Amino acid sequence: MRALGVNLYPWDVAGAPECADAIADLGADRVALAAAYHTVRALSPRHPSRKVVTATHSAVYYRPERAHWRDSLLKPAEAAWAPGSFTEGARALQAAGLKVYAWTILAHNQRLGTMHPEHAVTNAFGDPYAWALCINSPEVRTYCALLAAEVAGQPNIDGIELESCGWYGFDHLHAHDKTSGIAFDTATRFLLNLCFCAACTASYTTAGINGLRDVVRSVLALVFRGAAESATLPPDLLETVSALRINLASRFQSEVVTAVRKVRADLPILLHTTPDALAAGANPGAVPDGRFGAVLQCGGARSDAAAVGLQVYAEALTKAGMPQPLAASVNIVGGMGCDRAGLAEWVDELRTAGADELRLYHAGIASAADLAAVRALRNW
């Protein structure tokens, strides 16, 4: 049997004595447990006392060490609604024989982006994306490396999974989102994701990219006026900007991974990513290079694109020359689009495509019927 993991929030486990054994009964051998997470409202249907948890801002679920953050402008907030729940949950899961991977959100932080908009991604029109920290900002780079290192040093963990470990941007739902009036294609979204904060503006100048903001504004204006359906840059400029984005993301990822390795050299590290090196969001692009494994989002129903993407990434990891885990993250929640009847077949196809681990999203919010379908995957 290959590694089968599920995602959980710490409040699913803390104060729920039967949770850890119930997860083990699913056939899972590991849990991706949120250690640092963004704003969310979530069901916890099997918890004995709470059913709906509202996390009002991005927070950490362990006890952060103040001295660790003394010199950092950006600092994490401890979750007032579930303090210390990660530590309690991790201990309970390990006691049930499960491995614990600390699921850690980095660049997606509504609280810090609101408090410090100068360190958030800022589009060509000067609009800050408060939910998206800019990974080219020195202060953000320091914060994310410190956060990853602090999480890596927590007791009762067997690995770390880093989400939003790369570029974040426009393409993310926000509170009561009202942005669907125009259907932006991939090329247009790329331009909406470009950052023009002080650090990024300086990077463009250093790279010899001049006048980019004006070009982006002018081509996006055509889309906003309805004079064009898509916007893009001239080919040479697009190539130069794309290369810079990939290099800056790789630098950021290297700094974060190095910070983790300094704390625990042998700790498995997996990045939530995608085969598209230019992708922005919760699963941003990350070039495989042997430093880390990967978690690829594969949806809850069969998809040729997801299967091919997984195969491409598996081949790239092999070429990197160092064995690293490759996990397929599969949506198991029927209410979020999972095809429960086809789940086992889809998982088998992902295994054939190169996945050696599963992450089932999300055992904490899943219904009883969803979990019944998961039990059929015991011998995946």
Secondary structure as GFF3:
##gff-version 3
##sequence-region A 1 380
A	DSSP	beta_strand	3	8	.	.	.	ID=ss1
A	DSSP	alpha_helix	10	13	.	.	.	ID=ss2
A	DSSP	alpha_helix	19	25	.	.	.	ID=ss3
A	DSSP	beta_strand	30	37	.	.	.	ID=ss4
A	DSSP	beta_strand	40	43	.	.	.	ID=ss5
A	DSSP	beta_strand	52	55	.	.	.	ID=ss6
A	DSSP	beta_strand	59	60	.	.	.	ID=ss7
A	DSSP	three_ten_helix	66	69	.	.	.	ID=ss8
A	DSSP	alpha_helix	85	95	.	.	.	ID=ss9
A	DSSP	beta_strand	99	105	.	.	.	ID=ss10
A	DSSP	alpha_helix	110	115	.	.	.	ID=ss11
A	DSSP	three_ten_helix	117	119	.	.	.	ID=ss12
A	DSSP	beta_strand	120	122	.	.	.	ID=ss13
A	DSSP	beta_strand	128	133	.	.	.	ID=ss14
A	DSSP	alpha_helix	138	152	.	.	.	ID=ss15
A	DSSP	beta_strand	159	163	.	.	.	ID=ss16
A	DSSP	alpha_helix	186	193	.	.	.	ID=ss17
A	DSSP	alpha_helix	198	206	.	.	.	ID=ss18
A	DSSP	alpha_helix	212	225	.	.	.	ID=ss19
A	DSSP	alpha_helix	235	263	.	.	.	ID=ss20
A	DSSP	beta_strand	269	273	.	.	.	ID=ss21
A	DSSP	beta_strand	293	297	.	.	.	ID=ss22
A	DSSP	alpha_helix	304	319	.	.	.	ID=ss23
A	DSSP	beta_strand	326	331	.	.	.	ID=ss24
A	DSSP	three_ten_helix	334	336	.	.	.	ID=ss25
A	DSSP	three_ten_helix	340	342	.	.	.	ID=ss26
A	DSSP	alpha_helix	343	353	.	.	.	ID=ss27
A	DSSP	beta_strand	357	361	.	.	.	ID=ss28
A	DSSP	alpha_helix	368	375	.	.	.	ID=ss29
###
